[in-house]
Amino acid sequence: MSRFVRKFRKWTVDALDLPGDLVFNLPRLTLIGGKQLYIENHRGVKFFSPEQLQLELSHGSLEVEGSGLVIKEILPQEIVIEGKIEGIKYRGTEE
């Protein structure tokens, strides 16, 4: 993405007071009590087991660790995970 486009998007977010996740396609995570995790703006599942989930993002990846993890719902850009969620790691890119 060109430098001009990044600056224009940032200006748009600041000037119009828009949420950054909408304009920059950033992931949005909602954790409910360590038992349920709702993730928006993912690009697909890279790996899944009852102990770990790896998601591809537009700028990096997301790892969820826990036990008894289950995918309760999956849509093209949204996913709901249930189980005992013990850790979440975001690995972004240098953009």
N, CA and C atoms as a LAMMPS dump frame, in Angstrom:
ITEM: TIMESTEP
0
ITEM: NUMBER OF ATOMS
285
ITEM: BOX BOUNDS ff ff ff
-5.0000000000000000e+02 5.0000000000000000e+02
-5.0000000000000000e+02 5.0000000000000000e+02
-5.0000000000000000e+02 5.0000000000000000e+02
ITEM: ATOMS id mol type element x y z
1 1 1 N 0.853 -1.164 0
2 1 2 C 0 0 0
3 1 3 C 0.903 1.232 0
4 2 1 N 0.55 2.201 -0.825
5 2 2 C 1.397 3.375 -0.946
6 2 3 C 1.303 4.25 0.302
7 3 1 N 2.313 5.056 0.471
8 3 2 C 2.377 5.952 1.631
9 3 3 C 1.214 6.952 1.62
10 4 1 N 0.872 7.436 0.433
11 4 2 C -0.233 8.377 0.299
12 4 3 C -1.549 7.754 0.757
13 5 1 N -1.805 6.507 0.333
14 5 2 C -3.046 5.822 0.701
15 5 3 C -3.117 5.631 2.211
16 6 1 N -2.007 5.231 2.835
17 6 2 C -1.989 5.056 4.302
18 6 3 C -2.291 6.369 5.012
19 7 1 N -1.67 7.459 4.548
20 7 2 C -1.911 8.761 5.174
21 7 3 C -3.355 9.217 4.976
22 8 1 N -3.886 8.969 3.776
23 8 2 C -5.274 9.356 3.505
24 8 3 C -6.235 8.572 4.397
25 9 1 N -6.006 7.276 4.546
26 9 2 C -6.867 6.476 5.424
27 9 3 C -6.78 6.954 6.866
28 10 1 N -5.569 7.251 7.334
29 10 2 C -5.41 7.743 8.704
30 10 3 C -6.135 9.073 8.872
31 11 1 N -6.002 9.961 7.904
32 11 2 C -6.694 11.238 7.98
33 11 3 C -8.204 11.02 8.024
34 12 1 N -8.701 10.094 7.199
35 12 2 C -10.138 9.794 7.169
36 12 3 C -10.62 9.296 8.524
37 13 1 N -9.863 8.39 9.134
38 13 2 C -10.225 7.87 10.453
39 13 3 C -10.273 8.999 11.475
40 14 1 N -9.255 9.852 11.47
41 14 2 C -9.19 10.951 12.443
42 14 3 C -10.263 12.011 12.184
43 15 1 N -10.426 12.406 10.915
44 15 2 C -11.357 13.487 10.595
45 15 3 C -12.813 13.09 10.801
46 16 1 N -13.155 11.871 10.43
47 16 2 C -14.547 11.434 10.526
48 16 3 C -14.837 10.646 11.792
49 17 1 N -13.824 10.481 12.63
50 17 2 C -13.966 9.754 13.894
51 17 3 C -14.537 8.348 13.667
52 18 1 N -13.958 7.658 12.671
53 18 2 C -14.371 6.297 12.354
54 18 3 C -13.522 5.289 13.121
55 19 1 N -14.07 4.13 13.434
56 19 2 C -13.256 3.095 14.08
57 19 3 C -12.171 2.595 13.122
58 20 1 N -10.958 2.45 13.617
59 20 2 C -9.841 2.02 12.784
60 20 3 C -10.012 0.638 12.205
61 21 1 N -10.72 -0.256 12.906
62 21 2 C -10.885 -1.613 12.393
63 21 3 C -11.701 -1.636 11.101
64 22 1 N -12.588 -0.659 10.913
65 22 2 C -13.371 -0.607 9.672
66 22 3 C -12.526 -0.16 8.494
67 23 1 N -11.747 0.875 8.681
68 23 2 C -10.994 1.465 7.581
69 23 3 C -9.744 0.652 7.254
70 24 1 N -9.041 0.179 8.28
71 24 2 C -7.779 -0.525 8.068
72 24 3 C -7.94 -2.04 8.05
73 25 1 N -9.176 -2.543 8.163
74 25 2 C -9.456 -3.979 8.167
75 25 3 C -8.684 -4.702 9.267
76 26 1 N -8.643 -4.099 10.436
77 26 2 C -7.948 -4.683 11.584
78 26 3 C -8.841 -5.7 12.278
79 27 1 N -8.229 -6.683 12.943
80 27 2 C -9.056 -7.659 13.653
81 27 3 C -9.707 -7.034 14.884
82 28 1 N -10.915 -7.484 15.183
83 28 2 C -11.623 -7.051 16.39
84 28 3 C -11.907 -8.298 17.202
85 29 1 N -11.449 -8.303 18.455
86 29 2 C -11.616 -9.453 19.328
87 29 3 C -12.513 -9.084 20.495
88 30 1 N -13.441 -9.972 20.818
89 30 2 C -14.296 -9.805 21.985
90 30 3 C -14.173 -11.078 22.81
91 31 1 N -13.587 -10.942 23.999
92 31 2 C -13.384 -12.072 24.901
93 31 3 C -14.404 -11.983 26.026
94 32 1 N -15.122 -13.074 26.229
95 32 2 C -16.136 -13.11 27.279
96 32 3 C -15.683 -14.106 28.331
97 33 1 N -15.161 -13.574 29.437
98 33 2 C -14.814 -14.371 30.605
99 33 3 C -13.839 -15.504 30.408
100 34 1 N -12.989 -15.457 29.42
101 34 2 C -12.033 -16.526 29.201
102 34 3 C -12.664 -17.816 28.7
103 35 1 N -13.943 -17.753 28.325
104 35 2 C -14.666 -18.95 27.876
105 35 3 C -15.127 -18.862 26.423
106 36 1 N -15.293 -17.635 25.915
107 36 2 C -15.76 -17.462 24.546
108 36 3 C -14.999 -16.3 23.909
109 37 1 N -14.574 -16.505 22.658
110 37 2 C -13.839 -15.484 21.92
111 37 3 C -14.491 -15.293 20.561
112 38 1 N -14.848 -14.046 20.257
113 38 2 C -15.446 -13.665 18.983
114 38 3 C -14.416 -12.836 18.228
115 39 1 N -14.065 -13.255 17.013
116 39 2 C -13.036 -12.575 16.226
117 39 3 C -13.637 -12.158 14.889
118 40 1 N -13.461 -10.889 14.549
119 40 2 C -13.909 -10.358 13.262
120 40 3 C -12.688 -9.998 12.418
121 41 1 N -12.872 -9.972 11.106
122 41 2 C -11.859 -9.562 10.125
123 41 3 C -10.678 -10.528 10.056
124 42 1 N -10.942 -11.826 10.041
125 42 2 C -9.876 -12.796 9.803
126 42 3 C -9.893 -13.208 8.342
127 43 1 N -8.832 -13.837 7.888
128 43 2 C -8.702 -14.249 6.491
129 43 3 C -8.706 -15.769 6.325
130 44 1 N -8.923 -16.505 7.417
131 44 2 C -8.988 -17.954 7.306
132 44 3 C -8.248 -18.65 8.431
133 45 1 N -8.59 -19.902 8.633
134 45 2 C -7.969 -20.724 9.669
135 45 3 C -6.735 -21.399 9.079
136 46 1 N -5.575 -21.193 9.729
137 46 2 C -4.335 -21.848 9.304
138 46 3 C -4.173 -23.194 10
139 47 1 N -4.56 -23.269 11.285
140 47 2 C -4.407 -24.49 12.069
141 47 3 C -5.437 -24.483 13.189
142 48 1 N -5.975 -25.673 13.484
143 48 2 C -6.893 -25.78 14.607
144 48 3 C -6.733 -27.122 15.292
145 49 1 N -6.688 -27.083 16.626
146 49 2 C -6.731 -28.272 17.471
147 49 3 C -7.452 -27.854 18.75
148 50 1 N -7.797 -28.801 19.634
149 50 2 C -8.454 -28.421 20.892
150 50 3 C -7.585 -27.556 21.81
151 51 1 N -6.282 -27.454 21.5
152 51 2 C -5.372 -26.642 22.319
153 51 3 C -4.908 -25.357 21.64
154 52 1 N -5.098 -25.24 20.318
155 52 2 C -4.562 -24.066 19.617
156 52 3 C -5.359 -23.762 18.35
157 53 1 N -5.484 -22.464 18.078
158 53 2 C -6.093 -21.973 16.851
159 53 3 C -5.158 -20.931 16.26
160 54 1 N -4.881 -21.028 14.964
161 54 2 C -4.092 -20.018 14.27
162 54 3 C -4.935 -19.467 13.129
163 55 1 N -5.08 -18.139 13.124
164 55 2 C -5.857 -17.461 12.089
165 55 3 C -4.951 -16.575 11.255
166 56 1 N -5.221 -16.523 9.98
167 56 2 C -4.552 -15.599 9.071
168 56 3 C -5.316 -14.278 9.117
169 57 1 N -4.581 -13.166 9.203
170 57 2 C -5.172 -11.835 9.2
171 57 3 C -4.674 -11.078 7.979
172 58 1 N -5.28 -9.951 7.684
173 58 2 C -4.82 -9.166 6.538
174 58 3 C -3.408 -8.641 6.759
175 59 1 N -3.018 -8.418 8.014
176 59 2 C -1.668 -7.948 8.341
177 59 3 C -1.119 -8.771 9.489
178 60 1 N -0.792 -10.04 9.243
179 60 2 C -0.204 -10.87 10.28
180 60 3 C -1.052 -12.087 10.597
181 61 1 N -0.925 -12.55 11.849
182 61 2 C -1.667 -13.734 12.262
183 61 3 C -2.058 -13.609 13.732
184 62 1 N -2.964 -14.477 14.162
185 62 2 C -3.457 -14.486 15.525
186 62 3 C -3.428 -15.924 16.023
187 63 1 N -2.885 -16.126 17.224
188 63 2 C -2.841 -17.451 17.831
189 63 3 C -3.632 -17.429 19.128
190 64 1 N -4.487 -18.427 19.295
191 64 2 C -5.277 -18.578 20.512
192 64 3 C -4.869 -19.91 21.126
193 65 1 N -4.513 -19.89 22.419
194 65 2 C -4.129 -21.104 23.13
195 65 3 C -5.116 -21.363 24.245
196 66 1 N -5.356 -22.645 24.526
197 66 2 C -6.271 -22.997 25.598
198 66 3 C -6.471 -24.49 25.671
199 67 1 N -7.596 -24.881 26.224
200 67 2 C -7.927 -26.3 26.295
201 67 3 C -9.415 -26.464 26.01
202 68 1 N -9.739 -27.561 25.365
203 68 2 C -11.124 -27.818 24.999
204 68 3 C -11.689 -26.813 24.017
205 69 1 N -10.852 -26.261 23.151
206 69 2 C -11.31 -25.255 22.188
207 69 3 C -12.202 -25.898 21.125
208 70 1 N -13.286 -25.212 20.823
209 70 2 C -14.253 -25.666 19.832
210 70 3 C -14.653 -24.471 18.978
211 71 1 N -14.716 -24.668 17.663
212 71 2 C -15.233 -23.625 16.772
213 71 3 C -16.749 -23.749 16.78
214 72 1 N -17.422 -22.785 17.394
215 72 2 C -18.883 -22.82 17.483
216 72 3 C -19.544 -22.267 16.231
217 73 1 N -18.891 -21.294 15.612
218 73 2 C -19.451 -20.679 14.405
219 73 3 C -18.302 -20.127 13.58
220 74 1 N -18.387 -20.307 12.268
221 74 2 C -17.371 -19.742 11.389
222 74 3 C -18.045 -19.194 10.138
223 75 1 N -17.72 -17.953 9.825
224 75 2 C -18.216 -17.248 8.646
225 75 3 C -17.006 -16.74 7.876
226 76 1 N -17.19 -16.193 6.676
227 76 2 C -16.032 -15.754 5.893
228 76 3 C -15.078 -14.806 6.624
229 77 1 N -15.592 -13.917 7.484
230 77 2 C -14.697 -12.994 8.197
231 77 3 C -14.913 -13.002 9.707
232 78 1 N -15.722 -13.912 10.213
233 78 2 C -16.006 -13.963 11.649
234 78 3 C -15.891 -15.401 12.139
235 79 1 N -15.48 -15.551 13.403
236 79 2 C -15.367 -16.875 13.997
237 79 3 C -15.646 -16.766 15.497
238 80 1 N -16.3 -17.784 16.05
239 80 2 C -16.586 -17.845 17.481
240 80 3 C -15.929 -19.102 18.027
241 81 1 N -15.095 -18.928 19.04
242 81 2 C -14.378 -20.024 19.687
243 81 3 C -14.866 -20.138 21.12
244 82 1 N -15.09 -21.375 21.576
245 82 2 C -15.451 -21.606 22.966
246 82 3 C -14.501 -22.634 23.559
247 83 1 N -14.333 -22.569 24.873
248 83 2 C -13.434 -23.45 25.61
249 83 3 C -12.718 -22.628 26.668
250 84 1 N -11.683 -23.175 27.238
251 84 2 C -10.879 -22.437 28.225
252 84 3 C -9.762 -21.72 27.474
253 85 1 N -9.909 -20.411 27.332
254 85 2 C -8.947 -19.605 26.576
255 85 3 C -7.889 -19.095 27.544
256 86 1 N -6.638 -19.513 27.303
257 86 2 C -5.538 -19.198 28.221
258 86 3 C -4.584 -18.143 27.682
259 87 1 N -4.576 -17.922 26.378
260 87 2 C -3.67 -16.922 25.822
261 87 3 C -4.033 -16.541 24.399
262 88 1 N -3.75 -15.285 24.063
263 88 2 C -3.985 -14.771 22.711
264 88 3 C -2.724 -14.023 22.292
265 89 1 N -2.181 -14.37 21.111
266 89 2 C -0.975 -13.713 20.6
267 89 3 C -1.273 -13.13 19.225
268 90 1 N -0.949 -11.861 19.066
269 90 2 C -1.092 -11.186 17.774
270 90 3 C 0.296 -10.992 17.192
271 91 1 N 0.498 -11.447 15.988
272 91 2 C 1.773 -11.274 15.296
273 91 3 C 1.503 -10.442 14.041
274 92 1 N 1.772 -9.15 14.154
275 92 2 C 1.511 -8.236 13.055
276 92 3 C 2.676 -8.124 12.116
277 93 1 N 2.433 -7.467 10.993
278 93 2 C 3.503 -7.202 10.04
279 93 3 C 3.979 -5.77 10.231
280 94 1 N 5.073 -5.446 9.613
281 94 2 C 5.702 -4.129 9.788
282 94 3 C 5.159 -3.087 8.829
283 95 1 N 3.867 -3.055 8.587
284 95 2 C 3.312 -2.076 7.647
285 95 3 C 2.841 -0.846 8.34
